Amino acid sequence: MATLVALVLSGLARPPAAAGQAGSVDREVVNLQFEGNAAYSDDQLASAVATGETSCTSALFVVPFPFCPFTNWGFAHDRAFLDTRQLAADLLRLRLFYRRRGYRAVRVDTAVERLNGRARVTFRVEEGEPTRIDTLRIAGLDGAISGERARELVPLSAGDPLDLTRLQTGENEITTYLRNNGYPEAVVLREYFIPSDEPGGRVTLTVEPGPRTWIGAVEVTGAQSLSPEVVRRFLDVNEGDLYRQERILEGQRNLYGLEAIQYANIQTSPMTETDSLYRLTAEITESSMRRVRVGGGFTTTDCIQTEGRFVHRNLFGGARRLEATASASNILAREFQGGLPCPGVSEDPTYQELNYQFQLNLRQPYFLSGRNRLDASLFLGRESVPDIYVRNTGGGELSVTRRLRPGMNLSLAARPELTSFGRASADVFFCVNFGFCTPGDIDFITRSRWLSPLRVDWQYDRTNAPFSPTSGFYADAEVEVADQVTGSEYPYMRFVVDAADFSTVAGDLVFAVHLRSGLVEPTGGGAFQRSGGVLEDEVEVVHPRKRFFAGGPNSVRGFDQFLLGPTVLLLNANEYCTGATTLEECVPTLAPSAFEERPVGGNALIESSFELRWRTSEDWEVVGFLDVGELAADLGTIEPPVASPGVGVRFFSPVGPLRLDIGYDTSGAEELPVVAEFAQSELLELGFPVRYDPIGFDDPGPLTEFARRLQVHLSIGEAF
């Protein structure tokens, strides 16, 4: 009788929210509560019924954005309405919920309070005493699994309520264990008896393992460029191996990890009706083995850029991947001279030169195991970071990556590179941060040196799309160490955490949150000191590429590229202070246009972004955002972060989202240090700061001040 009742009530399983249209929907449910429940929480019971209450779509709409408490806007609330038919069915759902968990005497009733178009719903529960297990017996093991191990897999024992859901969990655990230990046909049968004249029940689980099975043959179909031997290697299942279901699924994941394979399906079947051998068949569809791609783009920070890429996905027939890439940026930057349409490049001709990058990467997708890959690369290039440095570099990288689970990787990498700086570009950076201000010192500090870090990187990606995800999250934690032991002339330790979360709040509305935090510290042992004792003290130098910079299209968007955080004012003293008796008299009288604000970076960073993305059509998206960030010289000087609101538009092109963002600068005047530049490129850091206010220096009107605070960014790809 109990089984019959369960079968009848199983049709009352909770439907999706849309099922509420079946009944009479009359008013909004503003409160849903349960009374009398002790064995199960309100949240557990709420998940079992179709009736719900209006709630906030995200906790972030309570703190820090109080849309839910103080507004009645549709996007912030997930509204629920009273459906009388579903309310009646909810009584049966709750009874089924309790009966399946052993509370066979449960009684449930409802009370509804209606007022002003709203409703408060209360479910009153009388749980009663549960039917408990008198005896739990596991039979039919036949040596396939020990009785002790089988009992460990079943989360019930004598004296517990007769919970059919937990009993089902135990059955599944036993079945999975057997199928991972050579029994592909294993099943578990359940039988329970509840006498009418006794309070308890007797449960018997009968295990039917079937014959123990080995892999008798491994066949590959669909292979053309790839050899069957290569496919078998990534399957990592061989003839004579014991049948293990988890091993077969792992082999399928290995095949999907190969770019050379577009589709992979694995089937298993008995070789004969009486034999204990299974045939494993891997059916694959190959991708194109060679690919050439040429593209170009435009951003306000890199001007016109182009890239060419050649990929061979089956080099020498072993599914090895060879990729050759050549790219260039700052194309026509000199012609635009740092103005529109490339204002982020810099007005300094030093940063307007052509940037380039050549890279050759070879990937061995099978390295000791199908879950490991080995990457080796060589690179050569010129990189300019506007108003910070121009860097020439050449070197290589060797890394090993292991897939810990789907979407989760752990990498270990070594990257030795010989790097130098353009003398005319890094002078201000090294002068302000490390005191290298004379021409001789700058020549010394900018010459070629080895940067050779070791890096450990953990990545976990559970987003539902590589571009513009609507749900899921990703997280990346990186630790980097460089020392004389690793061959580096720049010793340091660096930590970075980068994470984001995406959730659909209503229809085409997505709420996205991003957080990035980092810290770098010099560790000593590689301090710079010129021969001959020209420098009195040793100086610990953090390589500019390893310091943090903030502000720009992928950071706090109310600021120009890298201008959030420590900056310095560069002054051409020969041009602006030739007639003054002293710099102390000249500099404070100058207008903001006489100075060039230069970023110097910091060693401690924290920044976050909150975006509300509305996909208005297949090709267009409108975004509102709030960026918050702070960059400091070190942990001891971190101040409250700066907030920057803004709006943006995305166009989804074949090369990715084309992004236009307009951020609002909420900062005010600052006291900034000044570096004066004289003839022969000699620098002098002045001993007094200057009040720098490029927005309000001339008491502008509200509209003029508003326009000056806007920052426009044009780039490719989402901000995060």
N, C-alpha and C positions, 0 to 999 in steps of 0.2 A: 504493500500500500504506500509506504514511504517513497519508494522509487517512482510509482505512478504519479504521486503528487508532485514530486520534483520535476518529472518530465512535463507535466501540465504547466507548472509555474515557470519553467525555464523559458517559455515564450514571452514572459514579461520582463526579460532582460532590459536594462535601461537603454532607451533609444537615444539617437542623437538629438541635439537641441531643436533641430528643425521639426521634430515630430510633434512639438507643441502646437502645431497648426491644426491638429486633428480635432481638438475640442473647442470649447467656448472660452476665448481669451478675453478677459474683461478688465484687468487692472494690473499695475506694476507691483511686483513683490519686493518690498523694501526690507523685509526681515524674515528669515527662515531659522527656526530653532527646534531643538529636540529636548524632550523632557523624559526622565526616567531611565535613560540609557547609562549603564555603568560599564559593561563589558567592552563597548566600542565607542569611540569618540564621535563628536558631532561631524567632524570632517569625513570620517569613514562612512557614516550614514548618509551625509549629503552626496557623496559620490555614488550612492546606490539608487538615488531617486532622480526623476526627471525635473521636478520642480526646483528652481533655484531662486536666488535673490540677486538684485542688482548689485554689482560690485565694481570696484575700480580695476581697470584693465592692467595697471602696473603700479607697484609700490612707489615708483618714481613719480607718479602723479599725485602722491600724497606728500612725499619729501624727496627732492627739494622743490618739485613743481606742484603746488597745491590746487590742481585743477579739480580733483574729486571733491574735496571738502567745500570749495567756495564757488564752484561753477556747476552748471547743468548742461555743459556742452556734450554732444554725443560721442566724440572720439575718446573721451577719457573714461566712459562708463560702459560696462557690459550689462545691458538691461535685460531683466527677466520679467515675464508676465504670467499671471495666474491662468492656468489651463485646467478647467474643472475635470475634464476627462483624464488627463494625466495625473491629477491629484488623487483620483480614485484608484488608478493603477499603481500609484506610489505606495499605497497601503499594502498591496500584494507584493510589490518589490521588496519592501522592508521585511515582510514576513518571510519571503524566500531568502533574503540575506541572512536572517537569523537562523532559519531552519537548516540551511546548508552549513552553518557553523555550530550546530548541535542544540540550539535553543528551540526545541520543537513545541513548547507551550507558550511561545511569545504571543502577545496581543498588541495591536497597534491601532490608534485612533488619531483623528486630526481635529484641529480647531482653527478656523479662519476668521480673522478680524478685518473687515472692510471699512475704509474711511477715505473720503475725498479722492477716489480714483486709485487708491493704494490698498495693499493687502499685507497682513502679517500672518504667516502660516506657522503653526506649531504641530509637530508630530509627537504624540504621547505614547511612550513605549512601556509595556510591562514585560520585562524579559523572561521572568520565571527562571526555574532551575534548568541547567542544560542536561542533556543526556550525555553521560560520560562513558568512556571506554572501559569495559571490564577486562577484556583480553585483546591483545593485538598480536596476531600470529603471521609470520612470513614463511611461506612454504615454497617448495619446488626449486630451491636454489641449485641443487645438483652440482655443487662445487664451482659454479660460475662466479659466485660472489659469496663471501663469508657472511654468516648470520649477523655477526657483530657490525660489519661494514654496512649491511643492508639496514639495520636498525638505526645506524647513525644518519643515514640518508633520509629517513622518514621523521619529520618534525613532530611526531606524536608518540605518546606512550600511554600505558594504562593509567586511568585517573583523569586524563585530559578530556575536555568536551569532544564529542564526535564531530569534528570539523572536517567536512568533505573537501573544502578548498585546500586545507593543509595536507589532507590525505592525498589529493591529486598531485600536489607538489612533490610528495615523497615518491609517488609512482613515477613521475617524470624523472626525478633524480636517479632512481634505480635503472630506468630504461637508458638514460644517457650514459651512465657508468658502464653498463653492459655493452652498449654500442661503441663505446670508446675502448673496449677491451676484447674485441673479436667476436661479438654477437650481434650482427646487423639485424637479425629478425627478432630480437628480444621484445617481449611485451609483458605487462604486469596486469593481472586481472584482479578486480576488487570484489569482495563479498562482505556484506555486513548484515547482522541480524539483531533486531531490537525486540526482545520478548515483551508482550503486553503486560505481564505480571511482574516484571523486574525493571529497576530504574536504569540499568546500564545496557551497553550493547557489545556484541562480539564482532571483531573485525578480522578478516583473513585476506592477506595479499598473496596471490599465487603467482610466482615468477615462472615464466616460460622462456628461457634464454634462447632456445633453438641451438643449432649446431655452431660450434666455434669455427670461425672462418678466417682464411688467409687470402691474400691477393695472389691470384693465379696468373693474371696477365694484365699488362698495362698497354692500352692501345691509344693512338693519337690519330684523329681525323681532321682534315682541313689544313694541315701544315703544308706550305709551299716553299716560301723562302726560309722559314725556320725548319730546322731538322727535328724529327720526332725525339731525338736524344736530348736536345735542348729543352723541349717542352717537358719531358720526363724529369729532367733535373730540377725544374722549378716546381713540378708537382711534389717532388720529394717523397714519392710513394713508389716502392719497387716490388717486383715480383718476389713472393716469399714473405713479405711483411704481414704482420697480423693486421686484420681489418680494424681500423680506428677511424670513426666518423669525424672527429675533430681534426685529425691529420689530413683527411681528404678535403675538408672545408678550408684548411690553411693552404693547401696546394692550389685550390681555386683562387684564393685571394692573391697568392703569388703570381698567378698567370694574369690576373686583372691589373697587377702592378706594373706589367710590362707594356710600354707604349707600342711595342710591335704587335700586340694582340688586342684586337678590338672587342672580341666576345669570347667567352670561355664557359663551357657547360660540361659538368662531370656527371656521368651516369655509372651506376654499379648494378651488376646483375649476376645471379649464379651461373657458373659455367655449365653445370648439369643439374638435374633435379635432385640428385642424391649426393653430389660432390660438396665438400666443404671449402671450395675455392670460388672466389668472386672475380669477375672481369671488371676492370676499371677502364672506362672509355672517356677520353678528354676530347671534346669537340671544340675546335677553335676557329675563329675567323681573324685573319691577319689584317693589320693596318697597312697603309702605304709605308714602304720601308725608307723612302727618301722624300724629303720635303724641303723646298726652297721658299723662303718668305721674305718679302721686302715691304717695309712700311715707313711711314713718317708721321709727324705730328707737330704740334705747336703748343707751348706753354709760356706764361709770362716770365718764368724763371730760367728756362733753357732755350727760349726763342724757337727757331725751326730746328727740328731734330729728325734724324733718319736712322734706319737700322736694316741690316741684311742678315739673314740667318739661314744656314744650311744644316739639316739634321739627317743623319743616317741611323736608322733604328736597329740595324742588324749587321754591324761591322764585323767582318770575318766570320759571319754565320753564327755567332754566339749570343745574339740578342744584345750585344754591346751597343751603347748609344754614343755616337760622336756628334758633337754640336760645335759649329764654328760660327762666331758672331762678330760682326763689325758694326759699330755705331758711331754717330757724330752728332754733336749738338752745338749750340751757339752759332748756327749757320745764319749769316746776315746780321749777327749781333753788332758787329762793328759799324755796319751801315746805319743801324738804328740808333747807335751811340747811347745806349742805355735808356732810351725813351720808349714811348709807345711804338709798337705793340709789345715790347719786351722790357718793361720797366724793372723786372726783377733781376736782370743780368748784371747790372751795375753801370755807372757812368764812367768808371775807371777803365781805360782801354786795356789794362792788364787782364781784366776778367772777360773781355769781349773776344778773345782769341778762340779759335776753333778747338773744341774738346773732342776727344776720340777715345775709343776703347776697342781693342782686339782681344778676343778670348777664344780659347780652344778647350773644350771639356770632353772628357772620356768617362763614361759611366759603365761599370761592370755590375749589372743588376743582381748577379748571383755571386756572393762572396762568402764562402764557407757554409752559407745557408740561404735559402730562398727569402728569408726575412731580412737579410743584410744586403747592402749595396756599397760599392766602393766608387768614389768619384775622384778624379784627378784633373786639374786644370792648369793652364798657363795663361797669363794675361799681360797686357802692356797698354798703357794709356796715359792720357792727360785729363785731369779733372780740375775744374774750378768751382769753388764755393764762393758765391758773390761776396765781395768785400771782406773775405776772411783769408783765403789762401788759394794758390794754384799749385797743384801737386802733380808731379810726374812719378809714375810707378811702374814696376815690372816685377813679376814673381810668379808664384804658383800656389796651389792649395791641394791638400790631400785630406779627404774626409771619409769616414765610415758611418753609415746610418743604419740603424736597426728599427724595424717596425715592431713596436711593443704590442700594439693592438690596432684594429682599424681606426685610422685617423690620428694615431699617436706614434710619433717618431722620436728617437734619441740619436743625436749626432755627436761625433768627436772629430775635430778638424784641426789641422795645422796649416798656417798660412804665412810662409816667409815671403817678404817682398822688400825690394830695395826702393826707397822712397826719398824724394827730394822736393824742395819747395822753390817756386819762383821767387827770387830775391825781392822783387818789387811788390810782391803780393802779401807775403807773410811778415813784413817788417813790423807793422802795427801790432799784430797778434802777439809776436814774441816779445816785443818791447813792453806792452802793458802787462802781460801775464807773467813773464819770467825775467824782465829787466835786461834783455838783449837789445840795446837801443843804438849803439854805435855801428857804423858801416862794417867795421871789422867783425864785431860780434854777430851781426846778422849774416854776413858771409859764412861764418863758422857754423851757425845753428841751422842754416837752410841747406847745407850740403847733403849729399846722399848718405843715408843710414838705413840699417836693417830694422824693420818692424816685423816681429815673428811671434805672434800670439798662438796659444792653444785655446780652443773654444769647445765648450760643451753646451749643446742646445737641445732643449726639450720642447716639442711642439705637439699640440693637440687641437685638431680642427674637427668640429662637429656642425659646421654650417651646412645649409642645404644647397648652396650654390657658390661657385668660385668668385663670381662678380655679383655685387648687390644682393647678398643673401637676405631672406625674409625671416629666418628662424635659425636657432642654434647659436653656437659660440665658438670662439677660438682663443687659445692661450699659448704664449711663447715665453719661455724663461731661458735666459742665456747668461753663462758665466765665461769670462775670458781672462786669461792670465798670460802676461808676457814678462820675461826675465832674461838675464844673461844666460841662464841654463837653456832657455829655448832659442838662444841666438838673437835676442832682441836688444837693440840699443835704447829702446824706450820701455822701461819696466813699469808695469801697472797691473791693477786688478779692476775688472769692470763687470757690473751686474745690470741686466736690463730685464724688465717684465713688461710684456705687451699683451693685452687681452681685450676682447670685445664681445658683446652679446647683442643678439637681434631677436626681436619678437614682433609678430603681427598683432596689432591691437584692435584693428577693425578693418575689414575689407582690404583695400589697397594701402592701408596706413601701417607703416613699420616704425617701431621705436628702436633706435640703435644707441648703444653706449660703448665708449672706448676709453681705455685707461693705459697709460704708458708711464713707466717710472724707471729711473736709472741712476747709477752711482759709479763713478770712476775715481780711483785713488792711485797716485804714484807710490811705488813700493820701495824706491831707493835701489842702490846697487848699480845704477846706470846713469848717474848724474853727469851733467856736461860741465867740463872745465877746459878752457883753451890752454894749449901748451904755452909755456913761457910765463904763466901766472897772470895773464892779462885780466882774467876774472878773479876777483878775490875769493869768492865763495862758489861752492858747487851748487848747481841748480837742478832740481828734479823736474823734468819736462814731460808733460803728458802730450802725446802726439795729437795734433789738432783734429785728426780724423776720429779720435777716440773720445774727445770731449763732446758734450751735448750742446745742441743749438735748438732754439724754439722760436716759433712764429713762422707763418707762411701757410701755403695751401693745404698741407697735411699736418698742421699743428694748430696753434691758436690763430685763427684766421683774421682777427682784428688787427694783426701786426704784419708788417712787411717781412720778407724772407729773413729769418734768423734774428729779428730785432726785438724779441722778447728776452729779457734777462740782461746780464751784464753787457754794456756797450761802452764805447769810448768815442769822443769827438776828435776827429782829425782836422787840423788847421794848417793850411799853407801859410806859414808865417811870412814868407817873402812877398806874398801877394796882398795880405790884409794888414800886416803890422809893420810895414817898412818905415813909416813916418813916426811911429810911437817911440817914446824913450824906453819903455819897458813893456814886456808882455803882460805884466800884472795890470798895467793901465789900459792896454789895448784890448785884450781878450774879452773882459766883461762887457764891453760896449758893442760888441759885434752882434749882428742879426743872426738868427738860426741858419740862414742860407749860407753863411760863411763857413759853416762846419759840415763835415761829412760824418754821419753817425755810422760807426763800424761795430759789428758784434765781435765779442771776444770769447763767447762760450762759457760754459760752466761745468762743474763736476757733479752736480746734483740736479735731477730733473723730476718733475711730476706734472703730468698734464692729462686732461680728460676731455671728452667731447660727448655731447648729448644731441642726437639728431632725430627729428620727426620727418620721415620720408613718405611722401604721398605720390604714388604712381598714378598720374592722371591719364596716361594712355600707354600703349605698348612701347612707345619711343621716348616719352617725356616723364620727368619726375621733378617735383617741387620739394624743397627741403628747408626746414627751419632748424637752426642749430644754436647751441650754446657751448663755447669752448672755454675751458678754465685751465690755467697753467701757471707754473712758476719755475724759473731756472735760476740757480744760485751758484756762486763760486764754490761752495762746499756745504755740507749739511748744517754747519753752525750758522750760516747766514741766510737760511731759507726764510722768506717772508710770506704773508698771506698771498694766495694766488690771485691772478688777474682774470676777470671774466670778460668774455667777448661774445655778444650775440650776433646773429646774422641770418641771411637767407641765401638760397642757391637754387640753381636749375641744372638738371642733368639731361643730356641727350644720349640715348643708347645707340651708339654707332657700331659698325662691324668690328672696330678695333677696341671697343670698350666704351665706358661712359665718358662723354665729354662734359666737363664740369665747370660751371661758372659760379663762384661764391663771392658774396659781398659781406665782409665782416665789419664790425663796429669797434673802434678803439676806445676803450673806456678809461685809459690811463691819463695821467696829468703830467705836469712839469716835473723834471728830475734834475738832481745835482749830479753831473757826470764829469769824469776826469777828461783832461784834454792832452792830446799829444800834438806838439808843434813840429812841423816838417820844414827843414831848412834846405839850403843848397847841398849838393852832393848826397842827397837822401839821408842826411843826418836827422835823427829823431830826438826829441826831448819831451819827456812826460812832465807836465807842469805840476807844481806842488799844491795847486788849489783847484777845486771843481768849478764848473760853470753851470748856472741854471739854464736848462735847455727846454724850451717850450715851443716846438714848431707849429702847434695848433692854436694856442691862445696868445702868442707873443704880441699881437697887434690889436687885441680886444675885438675880435671879429663879431659880426652879428650871428644870431642863432643858426641861420641857414648856412652861412659860410663855415662856421665851426662844425656843423653836422657833416658837411661835404668833406672837410679835411679829415674827419675821423674815419671815413669809409676806406676800406682796403678791398681792392678788386683782385681776384685770383682766377686765372684760367688754366686748367690742367686736365690731364687724362686720368681716369680712374676715380673711384670713390676716395673720400678722405681717409677711410679705414674700412 
